Amino acid sequence: QVQLVESGGGLVQSGGSLRLSCAASGSRISIYTMGWYRQAPGKQRELVAIITSGGSTNYADSVKGRFTISRDNAKNTVYLQMNSLKPEDTAVYSCSAQWRVTTYWGQGTQVTVAL
């Protein structure tokens, strides 16, 4: 069992930056593929970025070049550095931990980008 707690969300002006953190407990995350997803009001949840246990990353086209996912297995934490934020990035951002057929989710943190 893995518990995930996100933090770092908030209100930021367009063009600004935020760094989200996802702290895991209950299990070491080193073997997990970790991901960030987001869901805007009235829209389906979408993948933002993932990082495998080996450190390979993948990003949604909409955030490539602006967002960076990273992991610190020693701290059992995953990060999402978000730069050049746009109003369309406004959403609830959730962290996930996936291993084989099991996926754990955090509660999410709100990110609001103002014009």
JORAZI-V641950 format. One line per field, one symbol per residue. ss: DSSP state (a for helix, b for strand, c for the rest). phi: phi as a letter, one per 30 degrees, with the letter a starting at -180 (. if undefined). A space follows every 50 residues. Layout:
ss->???
phi->???
This chain:
ss->ccbbbbbccbbbbccccbbbbbbbbcccccccbbbbbbbccccccbbbbb bcccccbbbcccccccbbbbbbccccbbbbbbccccaaacbbbbbbbbbc cbbbbcccbbbbbbc
phi->.bcbbcajdlcbdejdbbbcbbccbjadceccdcbcbbbceibddbdcab bdddjdbbbdedceiccbcbbbddchbcbbdcchdbedddaccbcbbbbh ccbcbddjbdcbccd
